[in-house]
């Protein structure tokens, strides 16, 4: 009976042209600094083998030494035929874990391999576009799994390699990171009743009034007063004519308020002088809707003319827009995103040769409101003309509506980061068309938040390539990436005391 089974196996191997007969052995080597722990490890390994229906063999004495010293390819000295077994190469490779998948790229973001914790460089920018055509990225993980921690790690390494960062944050997760670079950052924080300090109408000289600038301003105005309608070419031409007339004939500080007053003052003859048919631009409708944003309008504070801070951020490489206080107000958040878009167009994307990243953190909170997804899609479309990338952070891919706009965003997102999710990864696999191999990798993710050396494991997919990496950082870096909790509060108190984030972190880590 046994002979027949062996003959059947041999026949299968002989009929398979891809089979390669090998002779060898596979070892599991384990160790511990504490001798008493070895028996515990031994029991765990035996249990795992039993679940796989594998009966392990335990070499002893001199034999054990030979197994350890001679476990290399094509090296079988000191082994008898009894030590080695004959099998198919494919069978042997199923159990061989020392694969070449953890090769470092020439440059990139540092992660760690999950076997030996060796640093691995992964080129998630891919300058030559060998693996990806769109370097946009997304981070998926439930609350508490370390989304912002991972984002801090990625963005810091990008920043230190010369990439300009713009972070649109509704959770205050990047303050410590920014304050580590006191001369390079700018934080624009929304406070109730105060302007963000961005004046879309400001120009420093007539040379600033380019065709692109007029296009941007006209889009900005239509998003404010005609967001619920499709803008025609005739309407677009009309508003650009009015804007150009305003800049040529108005003497004073340029702002939304002065533009509104200019249109109001010339409302009787403006269309006639500029040869605009009344059907193309309804002045009364414009003045009525825009009154909310000027004079005594309830949102006029958003456009109060003070010192324009846009040009304060022009030379900054790390810009954080903190909109935590506005996250539940649809109207104000919508206007804030439009103002930020205006600032990015005028500064960040002025130099197309410059690398830049725009990150939307707490993205799901922004998606609660209409038109936000379309506003973000604008960035995805515009980034194609720039040397940059867009990043979004979500607790679950289900927070992204299942529509054509979301499909377009996901299609242009070719770098995926996923942390551990106890509820599973089926929806992630479905929406991102992940392979069964990707899904198995996702299911293998394990974290350790209580051991002496804490770490998080991350599934990373770059184009068609994927693997699970480990993120383990020194305690100083861990303190810098903390985004909430009592430890984070303590570090911020130390920062208030010293006025120096690096010193605050050093004092914190010296006490813990």
C-alpha positions in Angstrom: 0.0 0.0 0.0 2.8 2.4 1.0 4.7 1.4 -2.1 1.8 2.3 -4.4 1.5 5.7 -2.8 5.2 6.4 -3.3 4.9 5.2 -6.9 2.0 7.5 -7.4 4.0 10.5 -6.1 6.9 9.6 -8.3 4.7 9.3 -11.4 3.3 12.8 -10.6 6.8 14.2 -10.3 8.0 12.5 -13.5 5.0 13.8 -15.5 5.5 17.4 -14.3 8.1 19.2 -16.5 8.4 22.0 -13.8 9.4 19.6 -11.0 12.9 19.5 -9.7 14.0 16.7 -7.4 16.1 17.9 -4.5 17.6 16.4 -1.4 17.8 18.4 1.8 16.3 19.4 5.2 14.5 22.3 6.7 15.3 23.6 10.2 13.7 25.8 12.8 16.3 27.4 15.1 15.3 29.2 18.2 17.1 30.8 21.1 16.6 32.9 24.2 18.8 34.7 26.7 17.0 33.0 29.5 17.5 29.2 29.5 14.2 28.6 31.3 12.3 30.2 28.4 13.6 27.6 25.9 11.2 24.9 26.9 8.2 27.3 26.6 9.3 28.2 23.0 9.8 24.5 22.3 6.3 23.7 23.3 4.8 26.5 21.1 6.7 25.3 18.1 5.6 21.7 18.6 2.0 22.9 18.8 2.3 24.8 15.5 3.8 21.8 13.8 1.0 19.6 15.1 -1.6 21.9 13.6 0.2 21.5 10.3 0.3 17.7 10.6 4.2 17.8 10.7 6.2 15.5 13.0 9.4 17.3 13.9 12.8 15.7 14.5 15.0 16.9 17.4 18.8 16.5 16.8 20.9 16.3 19.9 24.6 16.7 20.9 27.1 16.6 18.1 24.4 16.1 15.6 22.7 19.3 16.6 26.0 21.2 16.1 26.3 19.8 12.6 22.7 20.8 11.8 23.4 24.3 12.9 26.8 24.7 11.2 25.8 23.0 7.9 22.4 24.5 7.1 23.4 26.2 3.8 22.5 25.5 0.2 24.4 22.8 -1.6 26.4 22.0 1.6 25.7 18.5 3.0 29.0 17.5 4.7 28.5 15.7 8.0 25.0 14.6 6.9 24.0 11.0 6.1 21.2 9.9 3.9 19.1 9.6 7.0 19.5 13.3 7.8 18.2 14.3 4.4 15.0 13.7 2.6 14.0 13.7 -1.1 11.3 16.0 -2.3 10.1 18.4 -5.0 11.7 21.8 -5.0 8.3 23.5 -4.9 7.5 21.6 -1.8 10.7 22.7 -0.1 10.3 26.3 -1.0 6.8 26.4 0.6 8.6 26.3 3.9 11.5 28.4 3.0 11.1 31.9 4.6 14.4 33.5 3.8 13.1 35.0 0.5 14.5 38.0 -1.4 11.4 40.1 -1.0 13.0 42.5 1.6 15.6 43.9 -0.8 16.2 47.6 -0.2 15.7 50.1 -2.9 18.4 52.6 -3.7 16.4 55.3 -1.8 13.1 55.8 -0.1 11.3 55.5 3.2 12.8 53.3 5.9 10.7 50.4 7.3 11.9 47.2 8.9 11.6 43.6 7.8 9.4 41.5 10.0 11.8 38.6 10.5 15.0 40.3 11.8 13.9 43.9 12.1 16.6 45.0 9.6 15.9 48.4 8.1 14.6 48.2 4.5 14.3 51.2 2.1 11.2 51.3 0.0 11.0 53.7 -2.9 7.3 54.8 -2.6 7.9 57.9 -4.7 9.3 56.0 -7.7 10.8 58.9 -9.6 11.3 56.9 -12.8 7.8 55.4 -12.6 9.0 51.8 -13.0 6.4 50.4 -10.6 3.7 53.1 -10.3 2.4 55.8 -12.6 0.6 57.7 -9.8 2.5 58.0 -6.4 -0.7 59.0 -4.5 -1.2 57.0 -1.4 -3.8 55.9 1.2 -3.6 54.7 4.7 -6.3 52.4 6.1 -6.7 51.4 9.8 -9.3 51.5 12.6 -9.0 53.9 15.5 -6.0 53.2 17.8 -4.0 51.2 15.3 -1.5 54.0 14.5 -2.6 55.7 11.3 -1.3 59.1 12.3 1.8 57.5 13.8 2.6 55.9 10.5 1.8 59.1 8.6 4.2 61.0 10.8 6.9 58.5 10.1 6.4 58.6 6.3 6.1 62.4 6.1 9.1 63.1 8.3 11.4 61.1 6.0 9.9 62.8 2.9 10.4 66.2 4.6 14.0 65.5 5.4 14.7 64.5 1.8 13.5 67.9 0.6 9.8 67.2 -0.2 7.3 70.1 0.6 4.4 69.1 2.8 0.9 70.5 3.1 -1.2 68.8 5.8 -5.0 69.4 6.1 -5.7 68.1 9.5 -8.9 67.9 11.6 -7.3 66.2 14.5 -4.2 68.1 15.6 -1.9 65.1 14.9 1.1 66.9 13.4 1.9 69.7 15.8 4.9 68.0 17.6 6.3 66.9 14.3 6.1 70.5 12.8 7.6 72.1 15.9 10.7 70.0 15.6 11.6 72.2 12.6 11.0 75.7 14.1 12.4 77.6 11.0 10.6 75.5 8.4 7.0 75.1 9.4 3.9 77.2 9.5 0.6 76.2 11.3 -2.5 78.0 10.2 -5.2 77.2 12.8 -8.8 78.1 12.4 -10.3 79.7 15.5 -13.9 80.5 15.9 -14.8 83.9 14.5 -11.3 84.5 13.1 -10.0 84.5 9.5 -7.5 81.9 8.4 -5.4 84.8 7.0 -5.7 83.8 3.3 -6.8 86.5 0.9 -7.4 84.9 -2.5 -7.7 88.3 -4.2 -4.4 89.6 -3.0 -1.7 90.4 -5.7 1.6 92.0 -5.0 2.0 93.4 -8.5 0.2 93.5 -11.9 2.4 90.7 -13.1 0.6 88.4 -10.7 -2.6 88.8 -12.7 -2.0 86.0 -15.2 -4.6 84.1 -17.1 -4.2 81.1 -14.7 -4.8 83.4 -11.8 -8.0 84.7 -13.3 -9.1 81.2 -14.0 -8.4 80.2 -10.4 -10.3 83.2 -9.0 -13.3 82.6 -11.2 -13.4 79.0 -10.1 -13.2 80.1 -6.4 -16.1 82.5 -6.8 -18.3 80.0 -8.6 -17.6 77.5 -5.9 -18.9 80.1 -3.4 -22.0 81.4 -5.1 -22.9 78.7 -7.6 -21.7 75.4 -6.1 -25.1 73.8 -6.8 -25.1 74.5 -10.6 -23.1 73.6 -13.6 -21.0 76.6 -14.8 -21.3 77.4 -18.5 -18.5 78.8 -20.7 -20.5 82.0 -21.0 -20.7 82.4 -17.2 -17.0 81.7 -16.8 -16.0 84.3 -19.4 -18.4 86.8 -17.8 -16.9 86.5 -14.3 -13.3 86.7 -15.7 -14.2 90.0 -17.6 -15.6 91.4 -14.3 -12.5 90.4 -12.4 -10.2 91.9 -14.9 -12.2 95.1 -14.9 -12.0 95.2 -11.1 -8.2 94.8 -11.0 -7.7 97.5 -13.7 -10.0 100.1 -12.3 -10.1 99.6 -8.6 -7.5 101.5 -6.4 -7.2 100.0 -3.0 -6.7 96.8 -1.1 -7.9 93.8 -3.2 -10.2 91.5 -1.3 -13.6 89.7 -1.6 -15.1 92.6 0.3 -13.8 95.3 -2.1 -14.7 93.1 -5.1 -18.2 92.8 -3.8 -18.5 96.5 -3.3 -17.1 97.2 -6.7 -19.7 95.0 -8.4 -22.5 96.5 -6.2 -21.4 100.1 -7.0 -21.4 99.5 -10.7 -24.3 97.0 -10.9 -26.4 99.3 -13.1 -24.0 99.6 -16.0 -21.3 97.0 -15.4 -22.7 94.4 -17.8 -23.4 97.0 -20.4 -19.9 98.4 -20.3 -18.3 95.0 -20.5 -20.7 93.8 -23.1 -22.1 90.9 -21.0 -25.6 89.7 -21.7 -27.7 89.6 -18.5 -28.5 85.9 -19.2 -24.8 85.1 -18.8 -24.4 86.7 -15.3 -27.1 87.5 -12.8 -25.7 90.4 -10.7 -28.6 90.5 -8.2 -28.2 86.7 -7.6 -24.5 87.2 -7.1 -24.9 90.1 -4.7 -27.5 88.2 -2.7 -25.6 85.0 -2.2 -22.2 86.6 -1.6 -23.7 89.0 1.0 -23.2 86.1 3.5 -19.4 86.5 3.2 -19.1 90.3 3.4 -20.2 93.3 5.5 -22.5 91.9 8.2 -22.9 88.5 6.7 -22.7 85.6 9.1 -19.5 84.2 7.5 -17.9 87.6 6.8 -15.1 86.9 9.4 -13.7 84.2 7.1 -12.6 86.9 4.6 -11.7 89.7 6.9 -8.8 91.7 5.4 -5.8 91.6 7.6 -2.2 90.7 6.7 -2.3 88.1 4.0 -0.5 85.0 5.4 -0.3 83.2 2.1 3.0 84.9 1.4 4.2 84.0 4.9 4.0 80.3 4.0 5.5 80.7 0.5 9.0 79.8 1.7 7.9 77.2 4.3 8.4 73.5 3.5 6.0 72.2 6.1 2.5 73.8 6.2 -0.2 72.5 8.5 -3.8 73.7 8.3 -5.5 72.8 11.5 -9.3 72.8 11.1 -10.3 70.9 14.2 -12.7 73.5 15.5 -14.6 73.7 12.2 -14.9 70.0 11.4 -18.7 69.9 12.2 -19.7 73.0 10.3 -20.4 72.2 6.7 -20.4 75.8 5.4 -17.2 77.0 7.1 -15.3 73.8 6.4 -16.3 74.0 2.7 -15.0 77.6 2.6 -11.9 76.7 4.4 -11.0 74.0 1.9 -11.6 76.5 -0.9 -9.3 79.0 0.8 -6.6 76.3 1.3 -7.0 75.4 -2.4 -6.4 79.0 -3.3 -3.3 79.2 -1.1 -1.8 75.9 -2.5 -2.3 77.1 -6.1 -0.6 80.4 -5.4 2.4 79.0 -3.4 2.9 75.2 -3.3 2.3 74.6 -7.0 4.1 77.7 -8.2 7.2 75.7 -8.9 6.3 72.5 -10.8 9.8 71.1 -10.5 9.4 71.0 -6.7 8.3 67.8 -5.0 5.2 68.2 -2.8 2.7 66.1 -0.9 -0.8 67.1 0.2 -2.2 65.0 3.0 -5.9 64.8 4.1 -6.0 63.4 7.6 -9.3 62.5 9.3 -10.6 62.4 5.8 -13.9 60.7 6.7 -15.0 63.7 8.8 -14.5 65.9 5.8 -16.5 63.5 3.6 -19.6 64.0 5.7 -20.3 67.1 3.6 -21.3 67.5 0.0 -18.8 68.7 -2.6 -15.8 67.9 -0.4 -15.1 64.7 -2.4 -15.3 66.7 -5.6 -13.0 69.3 -4.1 -10.5 66.6 -3.2 -10.8 65.1 -6.7 -9.6 68.5 -8.0 -6.3 67.9 -6.2 -6.0 64.5 -7.8 -6.5 66.0 -11.3 -4.2 68.9 -10.7 -1.4 66.8 -9.1 -0.8 65.2 -12.5 0.7 68.4 -13.7 2.8 68.7 -10.6 5.7 66.7 -9.2 3.7 65.6 -6.2 1.4 63.2 -4.5 -1.9 63.2 -2.6 -2.4 61.2 0.6 -5.7 60.3 2.4 -6.2 58.6 5.8 -9.3 56.6 6.5 -10.5 54.2 9.2 -12.1 52.0 6.6 -12.4 52.0 2.8 -16.2 51.9 3.3 -16.0 55.5 4.5 -15.2 56.4 0.9 -18.5 56.5 -1.0 -19.0 53.9 -3.7 -19.3 56.2 -6.7 -17.5 57.3 -9.8 -15.6 60.1 -8.0 -14.3 57.7 -5.4 -13.4 55.1 -8.1 -11.4 57.8 -9.9 -9.5 58.6 -6.6 -8.8 54.9 -5.9 -7.7 54.3 -9.5 -5.1 57.1 -9.1 -3.9 55.7 -5.7 -1.2 53.2 -6.3 0.6 53.1 -2.9 -1.5 51.4 -0.2 -0.7 51.2 3.5 -3.0 49.0 5.7 -2.5 48.4 9.4 -4.2 45.7 11.4 -8.0 45.4 11.3 -9.7 42.9 13.5 -12.9 43.1 11.4 -11.2 41.8 8.3 -10.0 43.0 5.0 -12.6 41.7 2.5 -13.9 45.1 1.6 -10.4 46.5 1.1 -9.6 43.5 -1.2 -12.8 44.1 -3.1 -12.5 47.9 -3.6 -8.8 47.8 -4.4 -8.8 44.5 -6.4 -6.2 42.9 -4.2 -5.0 39.4 -4.9 -5.6 36.4 -2.6 -1.9 36.6 -1.8 -2.4 40.3 -0.7 -5.3 39.2 1.5 -3.2 36.4 3.1 -0.5 39.0 3.9 -3.1 41.3 5.4 -4.4 38.5 7.6 -0.9 37.8 8.9 -0.4 41.3 10.4 0.4 41.3 14.1 1.3 44.2 16.5 3.0 44.3 19.8 2.1 47.3 22.0 3.0 45.8 25.4 6.5 44.2 24.9 9.8 45.7 25.7 10.2 46.5 22.0 6.9 47.8 20.7 6.2 47.6 17.0 3.4 47.8 14.4 3.2 45.7 11.3 2.1 47.3 8.0 0.9 45.9 4.7 2.4 48.0 1.9 1.5 47.6 -1.8 3.4 49.6 -4.4 1.9 49.0 -7.7 1.8 45.2 -8.1 4.4 44.5 -5.4 3.3 43.9 -1.8 4.8 42.8 1.5 4.3 43.2 5.3 6.8 45.4 7.0 7.4 46.3 10.6 7.6 49.8 12.1 9.7 50.0 15.2 11.3 53.3 16.2 13.5 54.6 19.1 11.7 56.0 22.1 12.5 59.6 21.2 10.9 59.1 17.7 8.0 57.3 19.4 7.4 60.4 21.6 7.6 62.7 18.6 4.9 60.7 16.7 2.4 60.4 19.6 -0.8 62.1 18.7 -3.0 61.8 21.8 -3.2 60.6 25.3 -1.6 61.6 28.6 2.0 61.1 27.3 1.3 63.5 24.4 -0.2 66.1 26.8 2.9 65.9 29.0 5.2 66.5 26.1 3.2 69.5 25.0 3.4 70.9 28.6 7.2 70.5 28.5 7.2 72.3 25.2 5.3 75.2 26.7 7.9 75.3 29.4 11.0 75.1 27.2 9.8 76.5 23.9 11.8 73.8 22.2 10.2 70.5 21.1 13.5 68.6 20.9 14.3 69.5 24.5 10.8 68.6 25.6 11.0 65.2 24.1 14.5 64.5 25.5 13.3 65.5 29.0 10.2 63.3 28.6 12.1 60.2 27.5 14.7 60.6 30.2 11.9 60.2 32.8 10.2 57.3 31.2 
